[in-house]
């Protein structure tokens, strides 16, 4: 079943963190069983599979191949099941809504599938349609988050697991609301209008509704295709991804919480990245954003005293002589700033040097017993970690620390892309040149 497969995948995430995991024979047997069931995964279980497809580097080849397919596709639904959803949502026959719609989907994922269509005025559009029964399935999954709560408490007993579970529940239920997603996407498209290297497709409001979201059509390379590009092209693409996420998280305080590679389209020459799927958007409350920006700024500056102070204020750890705050700050530094230096470097793997023994015992084992995660930062962690894993897989090289400072503390541009973005921002908002002020 999908639920059983999801349970195995959750275990695989823990076992796959290091290279000293489960015996090869056991892993391959489990991979074969899970691969057989992947085609049936929808909703939250499939989301987990998408994350693992780029997060875990040493999965057996059988499972890795199966999981990678989830980045952009899963077995689609027959068009005869999808057409009535479109007609009901748009309140008109397909022949009136579109000049033409391709019955073969171009992508199928966890919540719905996408069809290419042509409007009466000749514009090409992407029509995302929610599966007719997925809402009930996802609501059933999130109604019982006991497995998630137990997993969270295993990793960090001091975390407010119920608060984390509630945040996860709310964000995933948001993904079922295509009206809200259309609103989010329109806001992102307006924010990045005219941007020199970031694109967000415009929403076609006249052809969007509760279960249908229609956007302008965009061509581009998928992630697996981009991996075959030249190193300098991949590095530029990686810098664009990094700038998009950091600009949204630290500059705007509003970000897309679903960072898996299926949500990106790359221009072949690395000049532009198009960002898709805004069903899981989170906005940080202003006090949290200010504290979060100050904390990461202190980490970048290697200011130990300020890092401790901001970690306490944000609630990552409780005050007291036994709080173990230095270990918590060190672990958070390792997670949030894996690049660790200002000079150029290939983006490192988050997990290469971390084993299950590190997490369940030793120094990190002590940290997990003390660490707390504020509810508002649950999806920040997911977004940053997911983006970092994508950059590692992409093999991108840049001066990540210097770029980070542009968004966290308003430092001047450190690359040509940063200078281009600053010029764009000044044209839109005279006198506001630094990315940290793009709010």
Secondary structure, 3 states (H helix, E strand, C coil): CHHHHHHHHHHHHHHCCCCCCCCHHHHHHHHHHHHHHHHHCCHHHHHHHHHHHHHCCCCCHHHHHHHHHHHCCCCCCCHHHHHHHHHHHHCCCHHHHCCEECCCCCEECCCEEEEEEECCCCCEEEEEEECCCHHHHHHHHHHCCHHHHHHHHHHCCCCCHHHHHHHHHHHHHHCCCHHHHHHHHHHHHHHCCCCCCEEECCECHHHCCCCEEEEECCCCECHHHHCCCCHHHHHHHHHHHHHHHHHHHHHHCEEECCCCHHHEEECCCCCCEEECCCCCEEECCHHHHHHHHHHHHHHHCCCHHHHHHHHHHHCCCCCCCCCCHHHHHHHHHHHHCCCCCCCCEECCCCCCCCCHHHHHCHHHHHHHHHCCCCHHHHHHHHHHHHHHHHHHHHCCEECHHHHHHHHHHCCCCCCHHHHHHHHHHHHHCCCCCCHHHCC
